Amino acid sequence: MWSTPRVSGGFASVAEHGSSRSGGAGPVAPRLASSILHVDMDSFFASVEVLDDPTLAGKPVIVGGSGARGVVASCTYEARVYGVHSAMPSLRARQLCPHAVFVDGHYGRYSEVSTQLREVLFSFTPLVEPIGLDEAFLDVRGASRLLGEPREIGVAIRRRVREELTLDCSVGAGRSKMIAKLASRAAKPRAGPEGKLPGKGVVVVEPQDELAFLHPKAVEQLWGVGPATAKRLADIGVRTVGDLAALPDAVLVRTLGKAHGQHLAALARGHDPEPVVPDRPTKSVGHEETFRDDIVDRHVLQRHALRMAESVAGHLRASGQVARTITVKVKLADFSLVTRAHTMAIGLDTGSAIAAIAVALIDAVDLPMGARLLGVSASGLQPASVDRQLRFNLGERAPVTPEAGTADAARRQEHWREVMAAVDAIRRRFGTAAVGSVSMVGRDGIVVPARRQSPWGPSDDGDGGADHAR
């Protein structure tokens, strides 16, 4: 029988055991201090909305697309009482909680608060690895002499976040990133009949208690165990992490393959050597939108690609990077997903050049039922080069094949790069709506799509990507 965490002084620590069961895994690797922290904001998007609009306090607030194709991105604990959770279709959320207040979401605002969060975390240690907007790993080994033990640092982080951001977070600590993340989950508040019930705040899993903490958990909580892997494990009787740890490696390798099987076996026994990596380089920049109605007209879809290419290009230039690989993702009406990609010999950072490739890729996709989602992303990132000269032959028509698009995109990149530098300067001075391409002109004037403008689907009022198609 497994013990439960004991609470003391605003944090929890897994109780010590005289012995721990390794499930026949053999000797346990040498233990390190629980010096890796995982900081996770509580209902981040929804909490920011309540912070900005206090009239929402105490109400079941759902952030996400409120339309028929919307998805829940975040919700308050008052909504969770009714069974609402992130990634749930908005229609289902509305059925469970008819009186919920839907908010479309303000990604730029969340990014702003996320930057403030990172400033707080960097004041504790330079070894911070952000994961998305609302969570991060910290390695505090070098901070213990100055700031105290990991549990003390965790308490201090929560206090600073509350004081400086007026938001709450949960903190987990362990000797590995996986244990720390699971510990922060155990520290989270819970949904009760009246809304939010306080959680432990900080949970520290000491090295000698890892297996007692880890083994009772469902195997799905291990990194790399999705629905398909969970089913294959269930077929051989594995439902908990302890069940997995007890299996001989040969069985796992035979069931899941060598690399995956050995990786999960190590995680189940508490071995996760992956370090905290600060300043992890961005691998890709993308923009995608779910449309309120399926788009059958290929030209309409291509106009969306032009807007998205402008958004992606703007972020590339702002970060001083160019991209060599352009990828288009199309989700069809039957939910099947089609992706097409093309890699250039040179880097791109102008909307015109990226659009030349994206439009050609879209033209190669069969659209018998129409598209419900479109995404354009750029990867293969590298530092931008500045040794290009402005030309004035700007009128070439985009080709209809990626191969032909390569030459056209190269020309567009060369022709438009200095033009876009001027456009960026105008936008910095007069605002993003001061100048834009024809594809950005809508009912409200020029609308430059912000990255992830409508990532959770369109709303009932029609806002979102589909507006620009009309």
C-alpha positions in Angstrom: 0.0 0.0 0.0 1.4 3.4 -1.0 1.5 6.3 1.3 0.2 9.7 0.4 2.1 13.1 0.5 2.0 14.7 3.9 1.4 18.5 4.1 3.6 20.8 6.1 4.2 24.5 6.0 2.6 25.3 2.7 4.3 22.4 0.8 4.1 18.7 0.7 6.8 16.1 0.8 6.3 12.4 -0.1 6.7 10.4 3.1 9.8 8.3 3.6 9.7 4.5 3.3 11.8 1.9 4.9 12.0 0.2 1.5 10.8 0.8 -2.1 9.6 -1.7 -4.7 11.5 -1.4 -7.9 9.5 -4.1 -9.7 12.5 -6.3 -10.4 14.3 -3.5 -12.1 17.6 -4.2 -10.4 19.8 -1.7 -8.7 18.6 1.9 -8.6 20.9 4.5 -10.1 22.6 6.9 -7.7 20.2 9.5 -6.3 20.6 13.2 -6.8 19.0 16.0 -4.8 15.5 17.1 -5.8 16.9 20.2 -7.4 14.8 20.4 -10.6 11.6 22.4 -10.2 8.6 22.6 -12.5 6.5 25.7 -12.2 3.0 25.5 -13.7 0.5 28.4 -13.7 -3.0 27.6 -12.5 -5.6 27.9 -15.3 -3.3 30.5 -16.8 -5.4 31.9 -19.7 -8.6 31.9 -17.7 -6.9 33.4 -14.7 -5.5 36.2 -16.8 -9.0 37.0 -18.2 -10.4 37.2 -14.6 -7.5 39.4 -13.6 -8.2 41.8 -16.4 -12.0 41.7 -15.9 -12.8 41.3 -12.2 -16.5 40.9 -13.0 -15.7 37.4 -14.1 -14.4 36.4 -10.7 -16.3 33.4 -9.2 -17.9 32.6 -12.6 -17.4 29.5 -14.8 -15.2 31.1 -17.4 -14.1 29.2 -20.5 -11.3 30.5 -22.8 -11.6 29.2 -26.4 -13.6 29.2 -29.5 -17.3 29.4 -28.7 -18.5 28.3 -32.1 -19.4 24.9 -33.3 -15.8 24.1 -34.1 -14.2 25.7 -31.1 -12.0 24.0 -28.5 -11.6 24.8 -24.8 -8.1 26.2 -24.2 -8.5 26.9 -20.5 -11.2 27.3 -17.9 -11.7 28.4 -14.3 -12.3 25.9 -11.5 -15.9 27.0 -11.4 -16.3 25.5 -14.8 -14.2 22.4 -14.0 -16.8 21.5 -11.4 -19.1 20.7 -14.3 -16.5 18.4 -16.0 -15.2 21.0 -18.4 -11.5 20.7 -19.2 -9.0 21.9 -21.8 -9.0 20.4 -25.3 -12.7 19.6 -24.9 -14.9 20.6 -27.8 -16.7 23.8 -26.9 -20.1 22.4 -27.8 -19.6 19.7 -25.2 -18.4 22.3 -22.7 -21.6 24.3 -23.3 -23.7 21.2 -22.7 -22.0 20.5 -19.4 -22.1 24.2 -18.3 -24.8 26.1 -20.2 -24.2 29.3 -18.1 -20.5 29.4 -18.7 -18.9 32.7 -19.9 -17.0 32.1 -23.1 -14.0 34.4 -23.8 -12.3 34.2 -27.2 -8.8 34.7 -25.6 -6.1 37.3 -26.0 -2.9 35.5 -27.0 -0.8 38.7 -27.0 -1.9 39.4 -23.4 -0.9 35.9 -22.3 2.5 36.4 -23.9 2.9 39.6 -22.0 2.2 38.0 -18.7 4.4 35.0 -19.6 7.3 37.4 -20.1 6.7 38.8 -16.6 6.6 35.2 -15.2 10.0 34.5 -16.8 11.5 37.6 -15.3 10.5 36.3 -11.8 11.9 32.8 -12.5 15.2 34.1 -13.8 15.6 36.0 -10.6 16.0 32.6 -8.9 18.3 30.9 -11.4 19.6 31.4 -14.9 18.8 27.8 -15.6 15.2 28.2 -16.8 13.7 26.2 -19.6 10.3 27.7 -20.5 7.7 25.3 -21.8 5.0 27.2 -23.6 3.6 30.3 -22.0 2.6 29.0 -18.6 5.2 26.6 -17.4 8.9 26.2 -17.0 11.6 23.9 -15.6 14.3 25.3 -13.3 17.6 23.8 -12.1 18.2 25.3 -8.7 21.3 23.3 -7.7 23.5 26.4 -7.8 21.0 28.5 -5.8 20.6 26.4 -2.7 23.4 28.1 -0.7 21.8 31.5 -1.3 18.1 30.7 -1.4 17.7 27.5 0.6 16.4 24.0 -0.2 14.2 23.4 -3.2 11.0 23.4 -1.2 11.9 26.8 0.2 12.6 28.1 -3.3 9.3 26.7 -4.4 7.4 28.6 -1.7 9.3 31.8 -2.5 8.4 31.4 -6.2 4.8 31.1 -5.5 4.9 34.1 -3.2 6.6 36.2 -5.8 4.2 35.2 -8.6 1.3 36.1 -6.4 2.7 39.4 -5.4 4.0 40.5 -8.8 1.5 38.9 -11.2 -1.5 38.6 -8.9 -1.8 35.0 -10.2 -1.2 31.5 -8.7 1.1 28.8 -9.7 2.0 25.3 -8.5 5.5 24.0 -8.0 6.9 20.4 -8.1 10.4 19.4 -7.2 12.3 16.2 -8.0 15.6 14.9 -9.2 14.4 14.8 -12.8 12.1 16.8 -15.1 9.5 14.1 -15.3 9.2 13.7 -11.5 9.1 17.5 -11.0 6.3 17.8 -13.5 4.3 15.0 -11.9 4.9 16.6 -8.5 3.6 20.0 -9.7 0.5 18.2 -10.9 0.0 16.8 -7.4 0.4 20.3 -6.0 -2.5 21.7 -8.1 -5.8 23.1 -6.7 -8.9 20.9 -7.3 -12.4 21.7 -8.4 -14.9 21.5 -5.6 -18.7 22.1 -5.3 -18.0 25.8 -4.7 -15.2 26.2 -7.2 -11.5 26.2 -6.5 -10.2 24.2 -3.6 -6.6 25.1 -2.5 -4.0 22.5 -3.4 -0.7 21.8 -1.7 1.0 24.5 -3.6 4.5 22.9 -3.5 5.2 19.1 -3.6 8.7 17.9 -3.2 9.5 14.2 -4.1 12.7 13.2 -2.3 14.9 10.7 -4.2 14.3 7.9 -1.8 10.5 8.3 -2.3 10.4 8.4 -6.1 9.1 4.9 -6.8 6.5 5.1 -4.1 5.3 8.3 -5.7 5.6 7.2 -9.3 4.5 3.5 -9.4 0.8 3.9 -8.4 0.2 6.4 -11.2 -1.6 5.5 -14.4 0.9 4.6 -17.2 -0.5 7.4 -19.3 1.2 9.9 -17.1 4.6 8.9 -18.4 6.0 11.0 -21.2 5.6 9.2 -24.5 2.6 7.2 -23.5 -0.3 8.3 -25.7 -3.6 6.5 -26.4 -2.1 4.0 -28.9 0.8 3.1 -26.6 -1.5 2.9 -23.6 -3.7 0.4 -25.4 -0.8 -1.8 -26.4 0.4 -1.8 -22.8 -3.1 -2.6 -21.5 -3.2 -5.5 -23.9 -0.3 -7.1 -21.9 -1.7 -6.2 -18.5 0.1 -2.9 -17.9 -2.0 -0.1 -16.4 0.2 1.5 -13.8 3.8 2.8 -13.9 4.6 0.1 -11.4 3.2 -2.6 -13.7 5.5 -1.2 -16.4 8.5 -1.2 -14.2 8.0 -4.8 -13.3 8.1 -6.0 -16.9 11.4 -7.4 -18.2 12.9 -5.1 -20.8 12.7 -7.8 -23.4 8.9 -7.8 -23.2 8.7 -4.0 -23.6 11.1 -4.1 -26.5 9.1 -6.8 -28.2 5.9 -4.8 -27.6 7.0 -1.3 -28.4 10.3 -1.5 -30.2 13.8 -1.2 -28.9 14.1 2.6 -28.5 10.6 3.3 -27.2 10.5 0.2 -24.9 13.9 1.0 -23.3 13.0 4.7 -22.9 9.7 3.9 -21.1 11.4 1.2 -18.9 13.9 3.8 -17.7 11.2 6.4 -17.0 9.1 3.8 -15.1 12.1 3.2 -12.8 12.7 6.9 -12.2 15.6 7.4 -14.6 15.2 10.6 -16.7 18.6 12.1 -17.4 17.4 14.9 -19.6 18.8 18.2 -18.2 17.2 21.6 -17.9 18.1 23.4 -21.1 18.0 27.2 -20.9 17.7 29.2 -24.1 16.4 26.2 -26.1 16.3 27.4 -29.7 13.0 27.8 -31.4 12.5 25.1 -34.0 9.6 26.5 -35.9 7.2 29.4 -36.2 3.7 28.8 -37.4 0.2 30.2 -37.6 -3.0 28.1 -38.1 -6.7 28.8 -38.0 -9.9 26.7 -37.9 -12.6 28.0 -40.2 -16.2 28.4 -39.2 -17.3 26.8 -42.6 -15.4 24.3 -44.7 -13.5 26.1 -47.5 -13.8 24.4 -50.9 -12.6 27.2 -53.1 -8.8 26.8 -53.5 -8.3 30.5 -54.2 -9.9 31.4 -50.9 -7.7 29.0 -49.1 -4.7 30.4 -50.8 -5.7 34.0 -49.7 -5.7 32.7 -46.1 -2.2 31.3 -46.7 -1.0 34.7 -47.8 -2.2 36.3 -44.5 -0.6 33.5 -42.5 2.7 33.8 -44.4 2.8 37.5 -43.5 2.3 36.6 -39.9 5.0 33.9 -39.9 7.4 36.2 -41.8 6.9 39.1 -39.3 7.9 36.8 -36.4 10.9 35.6 -38.2 12.1 39.1 -38.9 11.4 40.2 -35.3 13.6 37.3 -34.1 16.4 37.9 -36.6 15.9 34.6 -38.3 15.1 33.1 -41.7 13.6 29.7 -42.4 14.5 27.2 -45.1 11.5 24.8 -44.8 7.9 25.9 -45.3 5.1 23.5 -44.3 1.4 23.6 -45.0 -1.1 21.7 -42.9 -4.6 21.2 -44.1 -7.3 19.4 -42.0 -10.1 18.2 -44.3 -13.8 18.1 -43.5 -13.6 14.4 -42.5 -10.8 15.4 -40.0 -8.1 13.7 -42.0 -4.8 15.7 -41.9 -2.6 16.4 -44.9 0.8 18.1 -44.6 3.1 19.2 -47.4 6.6 20.7 -47.0 9.3 22.1 -49.2 12.9 23.0 -48.3 14.8 25.9 -49.9 18.5 26.3 -50.4 18.2 29.8 -49.0 16.4 31.2 -45.9 13.2 33.1 -46.2 11.7 35.9 -44.0 9.3 37.7 -46.3 5.6 37.0 -46.5 5.7 37.1 -50.3 8.5 34.4 -50.5 6.9 32.2 -47.9 3.5 32.6 -49.6 5.0 31.5 -53.0 5.9 28.1 -51.5 2.7 27.8 -49.3 0.4 28.6 -52.2 2.1 26.0 -54.4 1.9 23.4 -51.7 -1.8 24.0 -51.2 -2.3 23.7 -55.0 -0.9 20.1 -54.7 -3.5 19.1 -52.0 -6.7 17.4 -53.1 -9.7 19.1 -51.6 -12.7 16.9 -52.4 -14.6 17.9 -49.2 -13.1 21.2 -48.4 -10.7 22.3 -45.6 -11.7 23.0 -42.0 -8.2 24.1 -40.8 -5.2 25.6 -42.5 -1.7 26.1 -41.0 1.5 27.6 -42.4 4.7 27.1 -40.5 8.4 27.7 -41.1 11.3 25.6 -39.7 14.9 25.0 -40.4 15.6 28.3 -38.7 19.0 30.1 -38.9 20.3 33.6 -38.3 19.2 36.1 -41.0 21.7 37.3 -43.5 21.8 41.0 -44.4 23.9 41.0 -47.5 21.0 41.3 -50.0 20.3 44.1 -52.4 16.9 45.5 -53.2 15.5 44.9 -56.7 12.3 46.3 -58.1 10.9 43.4 -60.2 8.1 42.7 -57.8 5.3 41.4 -60.0 5.9 37.7 -60.7 3.0 35.4 -60.3 3.3 32.6 -57.8 3.8 29.2 -59.6 1.7 26.2 -59.0 4.4 23.6 -58.2 6.9 23.7 -55.2 9.7 23.0 -57.7 8.9 26.0 -59.8 8.1 27.9 -56.5 11.7 27.5 -55.4 13.0 29.9 -58.0 10.1 32.3 -57.6 10.4 32.3 -53.8 14.1 33.1 -54.1 13.3 36.0 -56.3 10.6 37.3 -54.0 12.9 37.0 -51.0 15.5 39.1 -52.7 13.0 41.6 -54.1 10.9 42.1 -51.0 13.3 41.9 -48.1 14.2 45.6 -47.9 10.6 46.5 -48.7 9.4 44.6 -45.7 12.1 46.2 -43.5 10.4 49.5 -44.4 7.0 48.1 -43.7 8.2 46.8 -40.2 9.5 50.3 -39.5 6.2 51.9 -40.4 4.3 49.4 -38.2 6.5 50.0 -35.3 5.9 53.8 -35.5 2.2 53.9 -36.5 0.8 50.5 -35.6 0.2 47.2 -37.4 -2.9 48.5 -39.2 -0.9 51.3 -40.9 0.2 49.2 -43.8 -0.4 45.7 -45.2 -1.0 43.5 -48.2 -4.3 43.3 -50.1 -5.0 40.0 -48.5 -5.1 41.7 -45.1 -7.9 44.1 -46.1 -11.2 43.2 -44.5 -14.4 44.9 -43.3 -12.4 46.7 -40.5 -9.5 47.9 -42.6 -6.1 46.3 -42.5 -5.9 43.4 -40.1 -2.4 41.9 -39.7 -2.9 38.4 -38.2 -1.2 37.9 -34.9 0.5 34.6 -34.5 -2.0 32.1 -33.1 -4.8 34.7 -33.6 -7.5 32.0 -33.5 -5.8 28.8 -32.4 -8.9 27.4 -30.6 -11.4 27.8 -33.4 -13.9 30.4 -34.5 -16.5 32.0 -32.2 -20.2 32.3 -32.5 -20.0 35.9 -33.7 -17.9 34.8 -36.7 -14.6 36.2 -35.5 -11.6 34.2 -36.7 -9.9 33.2 -39.9 -13.0 32.8 -41.9 -13.9 36.5 -41.8 -11.2 37.3 -44.3 -12.6 34.9 -46.8 -15.8 36.8 -47.3 
